[in-house]
Structures are given as C-alpha cells and as structure tokens.
Amino acid sequence: MSAALQQIYQSVNPIDWVLKMGEVIAKSRMFSCATVEQGQGLALICLTEEISILECSRRYHVLGDGKLTMKADYMRHNFLTLGGKFEWLKDGSDGVLAQCRVSFANQTHEVSYAIDDAKKEGIYKAGSRWEKAPGDMLRARCATKAIRMVCPSAIAGMVTDEEMEAIGGAAATHTAMHAATSPTVGSFTQSKEQQAKNRAAVSPPIASHPTAMTEKTDPSSLAGDGFADASQREAIQSSFDALALDDATRAQILGKYGVTVIRSLKREDAATLVSKLKKRLDEQQAIVDKQPSVAATAAASTAAVSAASPTVNESIDLQAPAREEDVARLKERIGKWEQESPGVTQKIVERLTACGFSKFRELTIEQINLLHQSVVEKNLDLFFNRYYQTTLD
C-alpha cells in the first residue's frame, strides 16, 4: 500500500467513508455495481484489505446478483507471490483439455480439467463462454482446481468466477454485470434517502470531519477481539520496514498465516511473528556490530581497489559499476574457496540471483569489494545480510 493511501485510510472515519464511497462507486458505474449496497461492500473491502478501489476491481468481480468472486488472474498472482510455481502442460487451446503442474511447499501435482468435466457438472451451456471460448474457461477452471488443492491461502476462502458458475451463481463476465439492472437517477436518490432513514434508526450520529476518529472507529479496531492489536500491528510494520522487506516477501510471510494484510492476523499469530521479526532484527544487528563501520568499509573498498589498480585516481566512485579487474579478482578468490568447499560457487550464484543480480558486473564497486571481503572471510552473511533479506522460517 502506498504511503498516500495509508495516510488517507488512517485519517478517515471508516463507517462514514464506506457509506459515502459506496454511493460514489455505484454512481460512477465503473465497477459493475448495480446498487449502492454493492458499492459499499467494495468500499468496505478496500478499507479492510488496505487497497485502492482500482486495485479492488482488479482482484474481484461483483456479479449481477451481488455476489463477490475472486478473479482467476489474481488468484494465480497470489499463488506465485506466496512462492508457488505454475506451468501449463496443455493450455486447453484444443477446447478439450487443460493440464498444469503446480508446486508449493515441497509438493508437486499435475492437475487437469476437461470439457467433459464441465458437461458433467452442468456448467457447459450452449451460447455460453464454454462454447465461445472453451480454452479460456478450461484454463481458468484447471488453475483454480490446482491452486486450491496445494495452496488454499492463495484464494483465502473465496470462490472464483468459474466455481461460482459451477455451483449455480450468476455468470461472471463484464457483459453480464453491466447488463444487470442498472439503477436510474431516481433509484439512487431513493436508495440514499432510505439509507439515511435506516442509519438514523439504528446508528448514532457520526462525526463528519475525517480526522474525528476515536479508537472505536479506527479501521484497525474493526477486527475485534482475537486479532492483532495496535501495538502488534505497529511492531510488525516497523520491523518489515527496518528489514527492508519488499512487498512480495511481506506477502509471503503473511501468507504463511493465511492472511494478506497485517490487521487480519490472529493475536497469537501476531505475537509469534513479532517474536520472529525481533529475532531477525537482533541477528542482523549482531552481524552489523561485528562488521567495520560504513566509513571503514568504504575506506577498505577504496584501499582494495587502489591496491588492485595502483594507477587509479585517488577519487573512486564506489557506486560505479564493477570493473573487469574487480570481477577477475573476485572470481579468483571464489575459485580458491571452491577448491576447499565444493559447491560454494553455485551457492553464491544462487543467492546473487535471488538478489536480482545475473552477473558480477551488475554489482557496484562497493558491493563487489564487500562480497570479496565476505569470500575472503568465508562468511557470505557479511554481504547478503546487507543487500538481501530472506523470508522468515
């Protein structure tokens, strides 16, 4: 979530925001909502999952009958973000069979879905997308079946469009959603007036100023008892930031607890995660304490470069790309270590690849000299704990 969006969600009155944004979403007709209530449902999802309205429309479909389903594309995105692997063996373009191979948490399965399966389930109908675009439907159904089997947390208990159709729900196509009964201006006015009456009857007045928010109306307090409290959420967020974890890594960590956002963590899970993050921070700090200061490291890097290239100018840009002589010096040192510990070269390559580096020349002079120092001391954590964070065990 962007800092700007986070600031907005933290400053608004959640109930008032959901009610008002629900009307805006419905009136805009941009998100296939046929009623104000459906728009308010989307607004509530945006608030609780801490995502923008546009991101919500990318993830979910609102069907003509008001039901909410997860888009198959987003389900696969979740699966890959959580560390899963997905490969098509047959893409269903023949209109007969789609087959895929999925891997997650040390288990691999090959899963298939055939057009005959759709006919047996009664979801293959003349004139439907099963007849017009069978390949698309076979792939979607096959992927959903496979991912739900090995990684249910990627779907988080929701149903996808194809599953909803299989159990008798409304067809989840944009055409069908927009073709659903569209509210007129009069019906919107009536809905608004009716909602005002309902709110007056069952709810106390709500402060209209966006910053007039108490602990009772704090969005994070809506989780209720049993979920992560404010101090736990703050500790987790600050630890994520301190460890410089990217969005994919954060999602992978939260996915292990079956959630996508911090506030959805159960209190005991949040306590466990806080403990693990603190341990990781302490370990990182201990390593940093054993290392030379940044200034000393920079000086050592400069001295190392100067020693390797006596003719180089005294002023060295440590952020410049590594040079051929730097790479050659590192490879020579790695080669010596490889003779003592076979396999260490492959280990270094794999960890660099995980960092986003495909070759040594992509490192800066400062980075390649710190890596050289790590190889000399036979302690790769000196380098990788500074430039790369792994997921928690």
RALINKA-V27978 format. One record per pair of residues at least 24 apart in sequence whose ideal C-beta (glycine too) atoms are under 6 Angstrom apart, sorted by the first residue. I is the first residue (numbers start at 0). J is the second residue. If there is no record, write none. Layout:
i	j
I	J
I	J
//
This chain:
i	j
0	49
4	51
10	209
10	210
11	209
12	212
12	216
13	46
13	216
13	218
14	205
15	205
17	42
17	43
30	56
31	61
31	176
32	61
33	179
33	180
35	190
37	61
37	65
46	218
48	260
49	260
60	160
60	171
62	169
62	171
63	169
63	175
63	176
63	179
64	169
66	168
68	158
68	159
68	160
68	163
68	171
69	157
69	159
71	139
71	142
71	159
74	146
74	153
74	154
75	142
77	153
78	146
78	150
78	153
80	247
80	250
81	153
81	251
81	254
82	251
83	150
91	134
91	137
91	138
92	134
94	133
97	137
97	138
97	141
99	141
99	145
101	145
101	149
103	149
103	150
106	149
110	144
110	145
112	137
112	140
112	141
112	144
120	165
122	164
122	165
152	254
152	257
219	262
222	262
225	266
226	266
227	264
227	266
227	269
231	269
231	273
232	261
232	262
234	273
235	261
235	272
238	276
242	388
244	388
248	390
251	390
252	390
252	391
275	391
283	384
286	380
286	384
300	365
300	368
303	368
317	364
317	365
318	363
319	364
321	360
321	362
321	364
321	367
325	367
326	359
326	360
329	367
329	371
332	371
332	374
333	374
336	374
350	383
354	386
354	387
//
